[in-house]
Amino acid sequence: MADKDQDTRTDEAESNEQQPVEGTLDDNTADESSGSEESDRVQELEEKLREAEEKAEENWNQFLRARAEMENARRRLQKDVEQAKRQGLEKLAGELLPVKDSLEMGLAAAQEANADVAKLSEGTELTLKMLAQALEKFEVEEIEPMGKKFDPERHEAMATQPSAEHEPNTVIHVVQKGYMLNDRLLRPAMVIVSKEAEQQQGGHIDEQA
C-alpha cells in the first residue's frame, strides 16, 4: 500500500513538471510586444526628427538666398539712383553753361568804354529768358502769388500792410519769387500781405451860411 501511494505521488510530480507555466509565457510575450512597440515609436520619432532637420535646413537656405537677393536688389537700386543723379546734374550743367556764357559776354560788353545800355538791357533779357527755359526743362516752376490769397504752404509773409483796395490776407507785393520743383516746394515766395484798413475817425464840420 505504501508503495502504491509513493508511485501516485511520483506520477503527479512528473505531471506537474510536464505542464507549461502559462503565466510566465504570457509575461514574456507582453514584454516582447511592448519592446517592439517602443522600438517602432523610437524609429518614428527619429524619422520625424530627420525630416524636421531637413526642413529647417531647407528653410535656412531659402532665407539666405532671399537675403542675398534683397541685398543685390538694394545695391542695384542704389547704383541706379546714383547714376540718375549724375545724369540729372550733367543735363542741368549743360543747360546752365550757355547762360554763364551769355552773362560773361554781357559783363565784357558792359566794361567797354562806349557800352550801349540798350543793348546790354536786351542781352540781359535774353539771358534771363535762357535761364527760365533751362529751369522749365527741369520742371522748375515759378510761383505767382500776386493778388492771390496768402497760402502758408507756398508763401512766406514778410509783413502785413493795411489796404482798403484788397481783401484781408491777400498778397499785395512780392519781395522775392518762389519756385516749385516737380510739384514740391523748392523755395517759398516772400510776400507782403494785406490786412483790414483802420477806420479813420474824424468830426464833421457844419457849414453855416
Order of alpha helices (4+ residues) and beta strands (2+ residues): alpha-alpha-alpha-beta-beta-beta-beta-beta-beta
